Amino acid sequence: MSSPEIASLSWGQMKVKGCSTTYKDCKVWPGGSRTWDWRETGTNHSPGVQPADLEEVVQKGVKTVVIGRGMSEALQVPLSTVDYLKKSGIDVVVLQTEKAVAEYNALAARGVRVGGVFHSTC
């Protein structure tokens, strides 16, 4: 299974190719996507993305995870989260969301088993 293309991104809205849902925040992985509901793990802008936010994506067998920090990069990514991915043998890329989507799509187009979590507002 290949990683789906993120077809569009604007403030508060993301669309994934092959999916009719419009997401505010989303998780993507080879063969799928879903809403990233911060309430599931108690995530907030600070301290930010937790390993628990990424566990589902990691379990899909990804080689790279791209994290979109928001349009204004308000979402933090603690070193402990980056370390969790690296210790799992996964490359991690942390960028402003527009840049993160571009990087994710480029990796997916090259056939990399890439996953990601993306915040589409602040």
N, C-alpha and C positions, 0 to 999 in steps of 0.2 A: 504494500500500500504506500502511496506517495502522500506527502504532506500537502494539504489543500492550499491553494492560493488565497491570500486575503485580497478580495476583489475591490474593496473600497474602504476608505477611512475618512471620516470627518468628525468634528467635535461631537462626542457622545454617540457616535454611530460607526459600527464596523460591519462589513458583510464578508462572508467567506464563500468562495466559489462552491457551488453545489449544495448550499444550505439556504433555506428560505428565511431563516431567523436573522433579524438585525440585532447585533449585540452592542451593549455599552462597553463592557469589558469582556474579553473572551480568552479562552484557552484553546489552542489548536495543537494537533498532533497528526502523525501519519494516519490518514483514514478518517479523521473526525475533528469536531469542534463542539464547544458548548459555552454557555454563559459562565464567566468567572464571577461567582457570587462571593464577595469578600466576607459576608456574614458567616459562611461555612467555617472559616478559620479565624475569624476575629481580626482580619487584616484592616489596617488603616494606613493613611499616607506615611505615618511614622509610627512604629519603626519600619513599616513597609512590607515587602514581599517576604513571606515566610517559607521555609522548606515545605510545609504542609500545602501551600498553594501550588507547588510544583510537583508534588508526589504523583498525582494522576498522570501528568504529562511524562514524567520520568518512567513510569511503569509501562508506557507504550513503546519503550525501546529506542528512544531518541538518542542521537549522537551529539546534538547541539540544542541548546535552549536559548531562545531570544526573549528578553524581557523588555517590554515597552513601558517606560516610566511615566507616561502621560505627555500631553502636548507641551506643558510647561515644566516637566520633570519634577512634579511635586511628590510622586511616589518614590519612596526610598527603597534601596536594596541593600540590606545589611551584609557585611562581609561573611557572616555565618551562613547566609543563603547561598552566596557564591561558593563558599567552601563546601557546602553540602553537594552541590552539583559537581564540582571538581573532584571530590572524593569518590563520587559515583562514576568517574571517568567520562563526564559530559563536559563539552565545551560550553561556555556561557558568554553571551553577548548582551550587554546592558546599554540601551540607548533611549533617547527621546522617541516617542511612539512613532512618529512619521518615519524617522530613520530606521527604527526597529522593524517596521513593516516592510520597508524596502529591502533590508538585509535578510529578513525571514523569506520573503518572496524570491530573492536571488538564490538563496541556499536551496529552497524547495525546487526551483527551476533546474538546479544542477543535480537534483536527485538525492540530496543530503536528507537523512532521516532527522528532520528538524521539527521541534515543537516550540511553543511559546505561550506567554501570557502577556496580554496587552491591555493597558488602561487608556481609554480614548478621550478622557477629559483632562483636567488640570494635571 
